[in-house]
């Protein structure tokens, strides 16, 4: 059984997409990040960076004590290796998947996240910051579009690289991007959107978080962290 500590963010969706694709038994423990539930001692014990998602695998390979994993990319890699699915065994194909997984973790996710923050949530709208992250998101969409020009998925076959990237493209309108400008990415996006496992994952998200808008109180929790307050070392 996989215990998934989860909230309805792009990084959370990555993991439910994988679990729904593979049919691994799992249960969701919602962690409402707008209410500060990511700072409970129980959650920090498995995710010291106070970020969702995190998992606890109660039945790891080889038996023994449960294994906890935080960081969405690490979780995808752990689950892929556990199941032998959505990551190739061939070294060249495997490297292809891993480099694009890291591309998402280090590029598309952080840049799109800052795009969301300065364009939607920041109390002061700073044109330079908005343009900076909108343009960088646009560049990254272009990189992905070019990559997909001659293959159905990022590394050829559907993999954890696709599951990592797709949720960060779902809010493309909020990011100031038009999928029509990226025809190969658009085809890829629509293909993944129609997968039954993707639909199930997003249906679960809608049932868990029925009021996804951020209010002033939740904004203070989400965006006001330092080492000495809610995100600190308590």
C-alpha positions in Angstrom: 0.0 0.0 0.0 1.2 3.5 -0.9 0.2 6.3 1.5 0.1 9.4 -0.6 0.2 12.7 1.2 -1.3 15.0 -1.4 -2.9 18.3 -2.4 -4.3 19.3 -5.7 -1.3 21.0 -7.2 0.6 20.1 -10.4 3.2 18.3 -8.3 0.4 16.3 -6.6 -1.2 15.4 -9.9 2.0 13.8 -11.1 1.7 11.1 -8.5 -2.0 10.3 -8.8 -1.5 10.1 -12.6 1.2 7.5 -12.1 -0.7 5.5 -9.5 -3.8 5.5 -11.6 -1.8 4.3 -14.6 -0.2 1.4 -12.8 -3.1 0.3 -10.5 -0.9 0.3 -7.4 -2.9 0.2 -4.3 -2.9 3.6 -2.6 -4.8 5.8 -0.2 -4.7 9.6 -0.2 -4.2 11.7 2.9 -5.2 15.2 2.0 -2.7 17.9 3.1 -4.5 21.2 2.8 -1.6 23.5 2.1 -3.9 26.6 2.3 -4.6 25.8 6.0 -1.0 25.0 6.9 -1.4 21.3 7.3 2.1 20.8 5.7 3.6 22.1 8.9 2.3 19.4 11.2 5.1 17.3 12.9 3.6 14.2 11.3 4.0 15.5 7.8 7.4 17.1 8.4 8.7 13.7 9.5 8.2 12.4 6.0 8.6 15.7 4.0 11.1 18.0 5.8 10.8 20.6 3.1 7.1 21.0 4.1 6.0 20.5 0.5 3.6 18.0 -1.0 3.5 15.4 -2.3 5.2 12.8 -0.2 4.6 9.0 0.0 5.1 6.2 2.5 5.5 2.8 0.9 4.3 0.3 3.4 5.4 -2.7 1.2 8.9 -1.8 -0.3 10.8 -4.1 -2.5 12.8 -6.5 -0.4 10.5 -6.1 2.6 11.5 -4.4 5.8 10.6 -1.0 7.2 8.4 1.4 5.3 10.1 3.8 3.0 9.1 7.5 2.8 9.9 9.7 -0.2 9.5 13.4 -0.7 9.9 15.6 -3.9 7.7 14.7 -6.8 10.5 13.7 -9.2 12.1 11.4 -6.7 8.7 9.9 -6.0 8.0 9.2 -9.7 11.4 7.6 -10.1 11.0 5.5 -7.0 7.6 4.3 -8.1 8.8 3.6 -11.7 11.6 1.5 -10.3 9.3 -0.3 -7.9 6.9 -1.3 -10.7 9.2 -1.5 -13.6 6.8 0.7 -15.5 7.1 4.0 -17.4 10.9 4.0 -17.3 13.0 2.0 -19.8 15.6 -0.5 -18.8 17.7 0.3 -21.8 20.4 2.7 -20.7 20.0 5.2 -23.6 16.3 5.3 -23.3 16.5 5.6 -19.5 18.8 8.5 -19.7 16.4 10.2 -22.1 13.6 9.9 -19.6 15.7 11.0 -16.7 17.1 14.1 -18.4 13.6 15.3 -19.3 12.3 14.5 -15.8 15.0 16.7 -14.4 14.3 19.4 -17.1 10.8 19.6 -15.7 11.9 19.6 -12.1 14.5 22.3 -12.6 12.9 24.3 -15.4 9.2 24.0 -16.4 7.9 23.6 -12.9 9.8 26.4 -11.1 9.4 28.9 -14.0 5.7 28.2 -14.5 5.2 28.4 -10.7 6.8 31.8 -10.6 4.6 32.7 -13.6 1.5 31.8 -11.5 2.8 33.7 -8.5 3.6 37.0 -10.0 0.8 37.0 -12.6 -2.0 35.8 -10.2 -1.1 35.8 -6.5 1.4 38.6 -5.9 -0.3 41.6 -4.2 1.8 44.0 -6.3 1.8 43.4 -10.0 5.4 43.9 -11.1 5.6 44.1 -14.9 9.2 43.0 -15.1 8.6 39.9 -13.0 5.4 39.0 -14.9 7.1 39.4 -18.3 10.2 37.6 -17.1 8.4 34.4 -16.1 5.8 34.5 -18.8 8.5 34.7 -21.4 10.6 32.0 -19.8 7.5 29.7 -19.7 7.0 30.5 -23.4 10.6 29.5 -24.1 10.2 26.2 -22.3 7.0 25.5 -24.1 9.0 26.0 -27.3 11.6 23.6 -26.2 9.0 21.0 -25.5 7.2 21.6 -28.7 10.4 21.1 -30.7 11.1 17.9 -28.8 7.7 16.5 -29.6 7.9 17.3 -33.4 9.0 13.8 -34.3 7.8 11.6 -31.4 4.5 10.9 -29.7 5.8 11.5 -26.2 8.8 13.2 -24.6 11.1 10.2 -24.6 9.3 8.2 -27.4 7.1 6.0 -25.2 4.8 7.4 -22.5 6.9 7.8 -19.3 7.3 9.6 -16.0 8.8 12.5 -18.0 5.4 13.1 -19.5 3.6 12.6 -16.2 5.9 15.2 -14.7 5.4 17.8 -17.4 1.7 17.5 -18.2 0.3 19.0 -15.0 2.4 22.1 -15.5 0.9 22.7 -18.9 -2.7 22.2 -17.7 -2.9 25.9 -16.5 -1.5 27.2 -19.7 -4.1 30.0 -20.0 -3.1 31.3 -16.5 0.5 31.2 -17.7 -0.3 33.5 -20.7 0.3 30.7 -23.2 -1.7 29.6 -26.2 -1.4 25.9 -27.1 -2.3 26.8 -30.7 1.2 28.4 -30.9 2.8 25.0 -30.1 1.1 22.4 -32.3 3.2 19.4 -31.3 2.8 20.2 -27.7 -0.9 20.7 -28.1 -1.3 17.2 -29.8 0.7 15.7 -26.9 -1.3 17.6 -24.3 -4.6 16.5 -25.7 -3.5 12.9 -26.0 -2.5 12.7 -22.3 -5.6 14.5 -21.2 -7.8 11.8 -22.8 -6.0 8.9 -21.1 -8.4 7.2 -18.6 -5.8 7.4 -15.8 -5.4 11.1 -16.3 -9.1 11.6 -16.1 -9.4 9.6 -12.9 -6.6 11.5 -11.3 -8.1 14.9 -12.0 -11.6 13.7 -11.0 -10.1 12.7 -7.6 -8.5 16.2 -7.3 -11.9 17.9 -8.0 -13.5 15.8 -5.3 -10.8 16.5 -2.7 -10.4 20.3 -3.2 -13.8 21.8 -3.8 -12.7 25.4 -3.2 -9.3 25.8 -4.9 -9.1 29.6 -4.8 -6.4 31.2 -2.6 -7.7 33.8 -0.1 -5.6 36.3 1.9 -5.3 34.0 4.9 -4.0 31.1 2.8 -1.7 33.4 0.8 0.1 34.3 4.1 0.6 30.7 4.8 1.7 29.8 1.3 3.9 32.8 0.4 5.1 34.1 3.8 7.5 31.4 4.9 11.0 31.9 6.2 13.3 29.8 8.3 11.9 31.3 11.5 8.1 31.1 10.9 5.8 28.5 9.4 8.4 27.0 7.2 11.0 26.9 9.9 12.9 24.3 11.8 10.5 23.6 14.6 
